[in-house]
Amino acid sequence: MPERPQALLAMTAQNVPHVFPPDLLARLREHVELDPALVAHDFADPRVRETLVRTEVLITGWGCPRLDTAALDAAPKLRAVLHAAGSVKGFTTPEVWRRGIAVSSAAAANALPVAEYALAMILLAGKDVFGFRDELRTRRTFPYGAVIPGIGNHGRRVGIVGASRIGRRLIELLRPHDLRVALADPYVDEAGAARLGVSLLSLDDLLRTSDVVSLHAPQTPETRHLIDARRLALMPSGSVLVNTARGSLVDHDALIAELRTGRLSAVLDVTDPEPLPADSPLFGLPGAFVTPHLAGSQGNEVARLGRTVVEEAERLSAGGDLLHTVDQTELERSA
């Protein structure tokens, strides 16, 4: 039996038992040499450096320290980074790829709960669930048996902004429903949209014609305030904006101004800043439904990320290629 490669955990220590519950941790340790009690918070820590010098596989997650040149110099044998979370932007540097270190991410696994959340919010928005919840709380009654005009998901237009991994997964989840789905993404052409089964529109046209708009674009300098006052004004009265991507995509001052008119509604799982200040108007505006960044993997979903890493470790130990590698060029365009 070949010798197991030395591995090191680098993430927030309190998350380790959630990402790797006992069965997954045992399975992981069949393929790598790992001390689960040693979790790197600082690559300069002397105890961490003793293991880092022998480490071939770094198992990362939320809270991983930055892999800069000094950290990489301290890990001369490092050949793979297995990330038990989504984006690796926050801790990787170009030097990682220059040194030929393979990087794998559980972003695909993390995309599923975000897409599920967005799907749920889109369907609930189509029924104006949030508005009627507030109305029922006030009136404590409703006209039983009456047909409520202006709501429903039959033939409703849903606009997806960004064919990211999450955006594409959401398109798949929307397919069984009787909805019309459009996409705005500068990197997708008509043939690509046809393969996804959606209409391709410019962002402005998508905003003008959609009943619900769901944001899945990356956070880049170019996408900051992508949805600004001008573009919010394009959205039809009664339409809903859903943001599970990054708060910076939306100009919150402009959004608050629109919400105060009652013309639009918004479902915000991400905000800018995050968390919001306690006195933010978004907490009290009737058209705003704010959740605490929980669309991504939470609770029992987090172990799905750990399972992805374990499966990658199994491929490594068998001499195979990693399945969920991160390309540096694609990373520059990703969230």
Secondary structure, 3 states (H helix, E strand, C coil): CCCCCEEEEECCHHHHHHHCCHHHHHHHHCCCECCCCCECCCCCCHHHHHHHCCCCEEEECCCCCCCCHHHHHCCCCCCEEEECCCCCCCCCCHHHHHCCCEEEECHHHHHHHHHHHHHHHHHHHHCCHHHHHHHHHHHCCCCCCCCCCCCCCCCEEEEEECCCHHHHHHHHHHCCCCEEEEEECCCCCHHHHHHHCCEECCHHHHHHHCCEEEECCCCCHHHCCCECHHHHHHCCCCCEEEECCCHHHECHHHHHHHHHHCCCEEEECCCCCCCCCCCCHHHCCCCEEECCCCCCCCHHHHHHHHHHHHHHHHHHHCCCCCCCECCHHHHCCCC
